[in-house]
Amino acid sequence: MGKGLQENLIEKRIFLIRGHRVMFSTHLAELYGVKVKALIQAVKRNLERFPSDFAFQLTWEEAKALRSQIVTLKEGASKRGRHIKYLPYAFTQEGVAMLSSVLRSQRAVQVNIAIMRAFVRFREILSAHKELALKLKQLEAKVGKHDEAR
């Protein structure tokens, strides 16, 4: 997978849940080239590294609400059906960073670097949008004062 393609794929798999930008265990397992079960087992063996602000399991309501937004069901589903058996886990940027220490593979390190860059780009984009919104508001106020003066 090319660098640009991988970065684009990563950016499309960052979601906002509970006020956090996160990636789901199903997507992360695919990127790391491991089974979801193996990824979750590695996390459970190292729970002290994953406090609730690093990783959390979705509720059934959250999973149901996200069903139309993500393809987790198709990717993680068995051949018999397209329904989830287990609730996916969500990992914040810090949780994703911690994953490379528990998965311990060269691929995990490389994937984590790409993911960290994607999270940084998201912050930069959000910051730029906030700055543009503020400038637009200031411009509107200036134009409004100018119109009132006429």
KOLPA-838555 format. One line per 5 residues: number of its first residue (from 1); their letters; for each residue x, z, y of N, C-alpha, C, CB. Coordinates in Angstrom, 2 decimals. Glycine has a CB too. Layout:
N
NUM	a	X Z Y X Z Y X Z Y X Z Y | ...
***
This chain:
150
1	mgkgl	0.85 0.00 -1.17 0.00 0.00 0.00 0.89 0.00 1.23 -0.96 1.22 0.00 | 0.67 -0.91 2.18 1.48 -1.00 3.38 1.24 0.18 4.30 1.19 -2.29 4.12 | 2.22 0.45 5.16 2.15 1.61 6.06 0.92 1.56 6.96 3.42 1.69 6.91 | 0.68 0.42 7.60 -0.46 0.29 8.50 -1.79 0.45 7.77 -0.43 -1.05 9.18 | -1.87 -0.14 6.58 -3.08 -0.05 5.77 -3.33 1.39 5.36 -2.98 -0.96 4.53
6	qenli	-2.27 2.07 4.93 -2.41 3.47 4.51 -2.85 4.34 5.69 -1.08 4.00 3.92 | -2.25 4.15 6.87 -2.62 4.94 8.05 -4.07 4.69 8.43 -1.71 4.61 9.23 | -4.52 3.43 8.35 -5.90 3.09 8.65 -6.84 3.76 7.66 -6.09 1.57 8.62 | -6.48 3.75 6.39 -7.27 4.39 5.35 -7.36 5.89 5.60 -6.67 4.11 3.95 | -6.27 6.50 5.96 -6.24 7.95 6.23 -7.14 8.28 7.41 -4.80 8.43 6.51
11	ekrif	-7.03 7.53 8.49 -7.83 7.81 9.68 -9.32 7.72 9.40 -7.46 6.84 10.80 | -9.72 6.82 8.51 -11.13 6.68 8.17 -11.62 7.84 7.31 -11.37 5.37 7.45 | -10.71 8.64 6.79 -11.08 9.72 5.89 -10.90 11.10 6.52 -10.27 9.63 4.62 | -10.87 11.14 7.81 -10.85 12.41 8.53 -12.25 12.61 9.10 -9.74 12.44 9.66 | -12.86 13.74 8.76 -14.24 14.03 9.16 -14.29 15.35 9.93 -15.16 14.09 7.92
16	lirgh	-15.37 15.53 10.68 -15.58 16.77 11.41 -16.61 17.61 10.65 -16.05 16.49 12.87 | -16.17 18.76 10.15 -17.03 19.69 9.41 -16.77 21.09 9.94 -16.76 19.61 7.86 | -17.83 21.81 10.23 -17.72 23.20 10.72 -16.77 23.32 11.91 -17.24 24.10 9.60 | -16.74 22.29 12.73 -15.89 22.31 13.91 -14.42 22.01 13.65 -15.99 23.63 14.56 | -14.08 21.60 12.43 -12.70 21.28 12.07 -12.60 19.82 11.65 -12.20 22.21 10.93
21	rvmfs	-11.50 19.18 11.99 -11.20 17.86 11.44 -10.60 18.11 10.06 -10.23 17.01 12.38 | -11.20 17.49 9.05 -10.79 17.76 7.67 -10.69 16.48 6.86 -11.76 18.72 7.00 | -10.03 16.62 5.71 -10.02 15.58 4.69 -10.53 16.23 3.42 -8.59 14.95 4.50 | -11.21 15.45 2.58 -11.82 15.98 1.36 -10.88 15.85 0.17 -13.13 15.27 1.07 | -11.07 16.77 -0.75 -10.23 16.83 -1.96 -10.26 15.51 -2.72 -10.69 17.96 -2.87
26	thlae	-11.40 14.85 -2.76 -11.49 13.58 -3.50 -10.60 12.51 -2.87 -12.95 13.09 -3.53 | -10.62 12.43 -1.54 -9.79 11.45 -0.85 -8.31 11.80 -0.95 -10.21 11.34 0.61 | -8.01 13.08 -0.81 -6.61 13.51 -0.89 -6.03 13.25 -2.27 -6.49 14.99 -0.54 | -6.81 13.54 -3.30 -6.33 13.30 -4.67 -6.01 11.83 -4.87 -7.39 13.77 -5.71 | -6.86 10.97 -4.35 -6.63 9.53 -4.45 -5.33 9.14 -3.75 -7.81 8.74 -3.85
31	lygvk	-5.13 9.65 -2.54 -3.92 9.33 -1.79 -2.66 9.85 -2.48 -4.01 9.90 -0.38 | -2.75 11.05 -3.06 -1.60 11.66 -3.74 -1.37 11.09 -5.13 -1.78 13.15 -3.83 | -2.35 10.36 -5.64 -2.22 9.79 -6.97 -2.36 10.82 -8.08 -0.89 9.10 -7.09 | -3.22 11.82 -7.83 -3.49 12.85 -8.84 -4.99 12.94 -9.06 -2.90 14.23 -8.41 | -5.39 13.60 -10.13 -6.81 13.81 -10.37 -7.29 14.95 -9.47 -7.09 14.14 -11.87
36	vkali	-8.56 14.86 -9.05 -9.14 15.90 -8.20 -8.99 17.26 -8.86 -10.63 15.59 -7.90 | -9.26 17.32 -10.14 -9.18 18.58 -10.89 -7.78 19.18 -10.79 -9.56 18.35 -12.37 | -6.75 18.36 -10.89 -5.37 18.84 -10.81 -5.06 19.36 -9.40 -4.38 17.71 -11.19 | -5.56 18.67 -8.39 -5.34 19.10 -7.02 -5.99 20.47 -6.79 -5.91 18.06 -6.02 | -7.23 20.62 -7.21 -7.95 21.88 -7.02 -7.29 23.00 -7.82 -9.44 21.74 -7.43
41	qavkr	-6.83 22.71 -9.02 -6.16 23.72 -9.83 -4.88 24.20 -9.14 -5.83 23.17 -11.22 | -4.14 23.29 -8.54 -2.92 23.65 -7.80 -3.27 24.57 -6.63 -2.19 22.39 -7.30 | -4.37 24.27 -5.96 -4.82 25.11 -4.84 -5.22 26.49 -5.35 -6.01 24.44 -4.09 | -6.00 26.53 -6.42 -6.46 27.81 -6.95 -5.32 28.68 -7.47 -7.47 27.58 -8.07 | -4.24 28.06 -7.97 -3.07 28.82 -8.42 -2.29 29.39 -7.24 -2.16 27.94 -9.28
46	nlerf	-2.56 28.86 -6.05 -1.82 29.27 -4.84 -2.78 29.65 -3.71 -0.88 28.14 -4.37 | -3.83 30.38 -4.04 -4.87 30.70 -3.05 -4.34 31.39 -1.80 -5.91 31.59 -3.69 | -3.27 32.17 -1.94 -2.72 32.87 -0.78 -2.20 31.90 0.28 -1.60 33.81 -1.21 | -1.94 30.66 -0.11 -1.46 29.64 0.83 -2.61 28.90 1.53 -0.58 28.64 0.10 | -3.84 29.16 1.10 -4.99 28.41 1.62 -6.08 29.33 2.14 -5.55 27.51 0.53
51	psdfa	-5.84 30.01 3.27 -6.92 30.82 3.86 -8.07 29.91 4.28 -6.40 31.64 5.07 | -9.19 30.50 4.63 -10.41 29.73 4.90 -10.28 28.77 6.09 -11.55 30.67 5.16 | -9.31 28.99 6.97 -9.12 28.03 8.07 -8.18 26.89 7.67 -8.58 28.75 9.31 | -7.66 26.91 6.43 -6.84 25.83 5.89 -7.65 24.97 4.93 -5.60 26.39 5.20 | -8.50 25.62 4.12 -9.30 24.90 3.12 -10.55 25.70 2.81 -8.47 24.65 1.83
56	fqltw	-11.64 24.98 2.55 -12.89 25.62 2.16 -13.71 24.65 1.33 -13.70 26.10 3.41 | -14.57 25.22 0.51 -15.43 24.38 -0.32 -16.73 24.13 0.44 -15.71 25.05 -1.71 | -17.20 22.89 0.39 -18.45 22.55 1.05 -19.61 23.24 0.37 -18.67 21.02 1.07 | -20.68 23.44 1.12 -21.92 23.94 0.52 -22.68 22.73 -0.01 -22.78 24.76 1.56 | -23.69 22.98 -0.84 -24.51 21.86 -1.35 -25.20 21.14 -0.19 -25.57 22.37 -2.36
61	eeaka	-25.61 21.90 0.83 -26.28 21.29 1.98 -25.33 20.36 2.73 -26.83 22.38 2.94 | -24.08 20.81 2.93 -23.10 19.97 3.62 -22.79 18.72 2.80 -21.80 20.76 3.88 | -22.63 18.89 1.50 -22.34 17.75 0.63 -23.48 16.74 0.67 -22.10 18.22 -0.82 | -24.70 17.26 0.66 -25.87 16.38 0.69 -25.94 15.63 2.02 -27.16 17.20 0.46 | -25.65 16.33 3.13 -25.69 15.71 4.45 -24.61 14.64 4.61 -25.53 16.77 5.53
66	lrsqi	-23.49 14.84 3.96 -22.38 13.90 4.07 -22.50 12.73 3.10 -21.09 14.61 3.83 | -23.41 12.84 2.19 -23.54 11.84 1.11 -23.57 10.41 1.63 -24.79 12.11 0.31 | -24.27 10.18 2.71 -24.37 8.81 3.23 -23.14 8.40 4.04 -25.62 8.67 4.09 | -22.34 9.38 4.48 -21.19 9.07 5.32 -19.92 8.78 4.53 -20.93 10.20 6.26 | -19.80 9.36 3.35 -18.57 9.19 2.59 -18.88 8.64 1.21 -17.81 10.51 2.47
71	vtlke	-17.88 8.07 0.58 -18.07 7.48 -0.74 -17.55 8.40 -1.84 -17.39 6.12 -0.82 | -17.55 9.69 -1.57 -17.06 10.66 -2.54 -17.79 10.53 -3.86 -17.21 12.08 -2.00 | -19.08 10.29 -3.81 -19.85 10.22 -5.04 -19.39 9.06 -5.92 -21.32 10.08 -4.73 | -19.14 7.92 -5.32 -18.71 6.77 -6.10 -17.31 6.97 -6.64 -18.77 5.51 -5.26 | -16.42 7.53 -5.81 -15.03 7.72 -6.23 -14.90 8.81 -7.28 -14.16 8.04 -5.04
76	gaskr	-15.62 9.90 -7.09 -15.44 11.04 -7.97 -16.45 11.11 -9.10 -15.51 12.28 -7.18 | -17.34 10.17 -9.14 -18.41 10.22 -10.14 -17.93 9.77 -11.51 -19.59 9.37 -9.70 | -18.56 10.31 -12.51 -18.26 9.86 -13.87 -18.92 8.51 -14.07 -18.75 10.89 -14.94 | -18.60 7.86 -15.16 -19.17 6.54 -15.44 -20.66 6.64 -15.75 -18.44 5.86 -16.60 | -21.11 7.83 -16.12 -22.52 7.98 -16.48 -23.43 8.06 -15.27 -22.69 9.22 -17.32
81	grhik	-22.92 8.50 -14.13 -23.81 8.65 -12.99 -23.03 8.72 -11.69 -24.66 9.89 -13.14 | -23.75 8.80 -10.63 -23.12 8.85 -9.32 -23.49 10.14 -8.59 -23.54 7.63 -8.48 | -23.57 11.22 -9.32 -23.89 12.51 -8.72 -22.69 13.43 -8.86 -25.14 13.14 -9.38 | -22.49 14.26 -7.84 -21.35 15.17 -7.92 -21.67 16.34 -8.82 -20.96 15.66 -6.52 | -20.67 16.75 -9.59 -20.81 17.92 -10.45 -20.27 19.14 -9.72 -20.07 17.71 -11.79
86	ylpya	-19.23 18.92 -8.93 -18.55 20.00 -8.24 -18.51 19.70 -6.75 -17.12 20.21 -8.79 | -18.65 20.75 -5.97 -18.59 20.57 -4.53 -17.16 20.26 -4.10 -19.12 21.82 -3.80 | -16.99 19.28 -3.22 -15.64 18.96 -2.76 -15.08 20.06 -1.86 -15.63 17.62 -2.02 | -13.78 20.10 -1.77 -13.09 21.00 -0.86 -12.71 20.21 0.38 -11.82 21.64 -1.52 | -12.68 20.90 1.51 -12.26 20.30 2.77 -10.96 20.97 3.18 -13.36 20.45 3.88
91	ftqeg	-9.98 20.16 3.61 -8.68 20.67 4.01 -8.43 20.32 5.47 -7.56 20.11 3.12 | -8.13 21.33 6.28 -7.75 21.09 7.67 -6.33 20.55 7.69 -7.86 22.40 8.52 | -5.84 20.22 8.87 -4.47 19.70 8.98 -3.48 20.69 8.36 -4.12 19.43 10.46 | -3.67 21.97 8.61 -2.76 22.98 8.06 -2.86 23.05 6.54 -3.07 24.35 8.67 | -4.07 22.89 6.03 -4.26 22.90 4.58 -3.61 21.70 3.93 -5.73 22.92 4.25
96	vamls	-3.71 20.54 4.57 -3.06 19.35 4.05 -1.54 19.55 4.04 -3.45 18.10 4.88 | -1.01 20.13 5.10 0.43 20.39 5.16 0.85 21.31 4.01 0.81 21.02 6.52 | 0.03 22.29 3.71 0.34 23.23 2.63 0.29 22.54 1.26 -0.63 24.41 2.67 | -0.54 21.52 1.12 -0.66 20.82 -0.16 0.67 20.26 -0.66 -1.67 19.70 -0.05 | 1.49 19.77 0.26 2.76 19.18 -0.19 3.65 20.23 -0.85 3.49 18.52 0.98
101	svlrs	3.50 21.48 -0.45 4.33 22.53 -1.06 3.83 22.93 -2.45 4.35 23.76 -0.16 | 2.55 22.71 -2.74 2.06 23.07 -4.07 2.03 21.88 -5.02 0.66 23.66 -3.96 | 1.99 20.66 -4.49 1.98 19.48 -5.36 3.40 19.05 -5.73 1.25 18.32 -4.68 | 4.34 19.28 -4.86 5.77 19.08 -5.13 6.14 17.73 -5.71 6.24 20.12 -6.06 | 5.70 16.68 -5.07 6.15 15.35 -5.50 6.61 14.59 -4.27 5.01 14.58 -6.25
106	qravq	7.44 13.60 -4.48 7.92 12.78 -3.37 6.74 12.06 -2.71 8.97 11.77 -3.86 | 5.80 11.61 -3.53 4.61 10.93 -2.98 3.82 11.88 -2.09 3.72 10.38 -4.11 | 3.67 13.14 -2.51 2.93 14.13 -1.71 3.59 14.31 -0.34 2.86 15.48 -2.45 | 4.90 14.33 -0.32 5.63 14.48 0.95 5.36 13.28 1.85 7.15 14.64 0.70 | 5.46 12.07 1.30 5.26 10.86 2.09 3.81 10.74 2.58 5.62 9.63 1.25
111	vniai	2.86 11.07 1.72 1.44 11.02 2.11 1.18 12.05 3.21 0.52 11.29 0.88 | 1.76 13.25 3.06 1.55 14.28 4.08 2.10 13.85 5.44 2.21 15.58 3.65 | 3.23 13.20 5.45 3.78 12.70 6.72 2.79 11.74 7.37 5.15 12.00 6.49 | 2.25 10.82 6.59 1.28 9.86 7.13 0.01 10.57 7.62 0.91 8.81 6.06 | -0.43 11.57 6.88 -1.64 12.31 7.28 -1.40 13.10 8.56 -2.10 13.26 6.15
116	mrafv	-0.25 13.75 8.66 0.06 14.51 9.89 0.07 13.58 11.10 1.43 15.22 9.76 | 0.63 12.39 10.92 0.63 11.42 12.02 -0.79 11.00 12.40 1.45 10.17 11.64 | -1.65 10.86 11.42 -3.05 10.50 11.70 -3.75 11.61 12.48 -3.81 10.21 10.39 | -3.54 12.86 12.09 -4.15 13.98 12.82 -3.64 14.03 14.26 -3.86 15.31 12.10 | -2.35 13.79 14.46 -1.78 13.78 15.81 -2.41 12.67 16.64 -0.24 13.61 15.76
121	rfrei	-2.56 11.47 16.04 -3.20 10.35 16.76 -4.62 10.72 17.17 -3.22 9.09 15.88 | -5.35 11.40 16.30 -6.71 11.82 16.65 -6.69 12.74 17.87 -7.39 12.53 15.46 | -5.76 13.68 17.89 -5.67 14.59 19.05 -5.35 13.81 20.31 -4.60 15.67 18.81 | -4.44 12.85 20.21 -4.08 12.04 21.37 -5.27 11.23 21.87 -2.91 11.11 21.03 | -6.02 10.64 20.95 -7.19 9.84 21.32 -8.24 10.72 22.00 -7.80 9.15 20.07
126	lsahk	-8.51 11.90 21.42 -9.49 12.81 22.02 -9.05 13.25 23.40 -9.70 14.03 21.12 | -7.78 13.51 23.57 -7.25 13.92 24.86 -7.41 12.80 25.88 -5.77 14.31 24.74 | -7.11 11.58 25.48 -7.25 10.43 26.37 -8.71 10.23 26.77 -6.70 9.16 25.71 | -9.63 10.42 25.82 -11.06 10.27 26.14 -11.51 11.35 27.12 -11.90 10.34 24.85 | -11.02 12.56 26.97 -11.38 13.64 27.90 -10.86 13.33 29.30 -10.81 14.98 27.42
131	elalk	-9.62 12.82 29.38 -9.05 12.46 30.67 -9.85 11.33 31.32 -7.58 12.04 30.52 | -10.22 10.32 30.54 -11.01 9.21 31.08 -12.38 9.68 31.55 -11.16 8.11 30.03 | -13.01 10.56 30.78 -14.32 11.09 31.16 -14.23 11.86 32.48 -14.89 11.99 30.05 | -13.17 12.65 32.63 -12.98 13.42 33.86 -12.76 12.48 35.05 -11.78 14.38 33.73 | -11.92 11.45 34.86 -11.68 10.48 35.94 -12.95 9.73 36.32 -10.59 9.48 35.53
136	lkqle	-13.75 9.36 35.33 -15.01 8.67 35.58 -15.96 9.57 36.37 -15.66 8.23 34.26 | -16.03 10.84 35.98 -16.89 11.79 36.69 -16.43 11.95 38.15 -16.88 13.15 35.97 | -15.11 12.02 38.35 -14.58 12.14 39.71 -14.89 10.89 40.53 -13.07 12.38 39.67 | -14.76 9.73 39.91 -15.06 8.47 40.58 -16.53 8.38 40.93 -14.65 7.30 39.70 | -17.40 8.78 40.00 -18.84 8.77 40.27 -19.18 9.68 41.43 -19.62 9.19 39.02
141	akvgk	-18.55 10.85 41.49 -18.78 11.79 42.59 -18.32 11.19 43.91 -18.05 13.13 42.33 | -17.18 10.51 43.88 -16.63 9.88 45.09 -17.56 8.77 45.57 -15.21 9.32 44.81 | -18.02 7.94 44.66 -18.92 6.84 45.00 -20.25 7.41 45.50 -19.15 5.91 43.78 | -20.72 8.46 44.88 -21.96 9.09 45.30 -21.86 9.61 46.74 -22.33 10.24 44.35 | -20.74 10.24 47.08 -20.52 10.72 48.45 -20.45 9.57 49.43 -19.24 11.56 48.54
146	hdear	-19.82 8.48 48.99 -19.68 7.29 49.83 -21.06 6.69 50.11 -18.76 6.24 49.16 | -21.91 6.62 49.09 -23.26 6.07 49.23 -24.10 6.95 50.15 -23.95 5.93 47.86 | -23.93 8.28 50.03 -24.68 9.20 50.87 -24.28 9.06 52.35 -24.45 10.64 50.40 | -23.02 8.74 52.58 -22.50 8.61 53.96 -23.05 7.37 54.64 -20.97 8.57 53.95 | -23.53 6.39 53.89 -24.06 5.15 54.46 -25.34 5.42 55.09 -24.23 4.08 53.43
***
